[in-house]
Structures are given as structure tokens and as C-alpha cells.
Amino acid sequence: MSLNSHLQELRRKHQTLSEQVEEAQRSPATRDSEIAELKKRKLRLKEEIERLSQG
């Protein structure tokens, strides 16, 4: 897998997590801990995208 295609895949996953976070925040049944975990995963992906983009 090329770096470019890997970055595209990471960006797609990041977008999916963004949508999941938004949906979870709208749902009163979602626990804060679940939302926090989604946000942590999203942040780790963002950091990985930035690291690979700079390198």
C-alpha cells in the first residue's frame, strides 16, 4: 500500500469516527465514556495522519 493510499484510508476512518461521535452526542442513551473513547480514537488517527503527512 502506498503512503498516499494509506493516508486516504486513515482520513476515511477519521471521517467515519467524526460521524459516530456526532451521532453518539445526539443520542441520550450514549454514555460519556463511550463518546470519550471515540474522541480518543479520532485524535490518535488525526495525529497519525499529521505525522505521516509531514514525514
Backbone torsions as a table, in degrees:
resi	resn	phi	psi	omega
1	MET	NA	130.7	179.1
2	SER	-74.9	160.9	179.5
3	LEU	-59.7	-41.4	-179.0
4	ASN	-62.6	-44.9	179.8
5	SER	-69.0	-33.5	176.4
6	HIS	-64.8	-43.5	177.4
7	LEU	-62.2	-41.3	178.4
8	GLN	-61.5	-41.2	179.0
9	GLU	-65.6	-42.1	177.6
10	LEU	-63.6	-39.7	178.2
11	ARG	-65.4	-37.6	177.8
12	ARG	-64.4	-44.1	178.4
13	LYS	-63.7	-39.1	178.9
14	HIS	-62.3	-43.3	179.2
15	GLN	-63.9	-41.7	178.3
16	THR	-61.3	-43.1	177.7
17	LEU	-64.7	-37.8	177.2
18	SER	-58.2	-44.5	179.4
19	GLU	-65.4	-39.6	179.3
20	GLN	-65.4	-39.3	178.5
21	VAL	-63.4	-46.7	179.9
22	GLU	-59.9	-44.0	-179.8
23	GLU	-65.0	-42.5	-179.6
24	ALA	-64.1	-37.7	-179.6
25	GLN	-68.3	-27.1	178.6
26	ARG	-81.4	-18.0	-176.5
27	SER	-94.2	117.3	-179.9
28	PRO	-66.5	-17.4	-178.8
29	ALA	-80.2	-12.6	-177.3
30	THR	-81.1	129.2	179.6
31	ARG	-75.4	150.4	178.7
32	ASP	-59.6	-34.4	180.0
33	SER	-65.3	-34.6	177.5
34	GLU	-67.3	-43.1	178.7
35	ILE	-63.6	-42.6	179.7
36	ALA	-61.3	-40.4	179.2
37	GLU	-65.1	-42.1	177.2
38	LEU	-61.0	-42.3	-179.6
39	LYS	-65.6	-37.7	178.0
40	LYS	-64.5	-43.4	178.5
41	ARG	-62.5	-41.2	179.4
42	LYS	-63.2	-43.3	179.3
43	LEU	-64.2	-41.9	178.2
44	ARG	-61.0	-40.5	177.3
45	LEU	-64.1	-43.6	179.8
46	LYS	-60.3	-44.0	178.9
47	GLU	-63.0	-40.1	178.3
48	GLU	-65.3	-42.2	177.7
49	ILE	-60.8	-46.4	179.9
50	GLU	-63.4	-42.3	-179.6
51	ARG	-62.2	-45.9	-178.1
52	LEU	-71.1	-32.1	-179.8
53	SER	-68.9	-32.0	-178.4
54	GLN	-82.5	-27.1	-171.7
55	GLY	-84.1	NA	NA
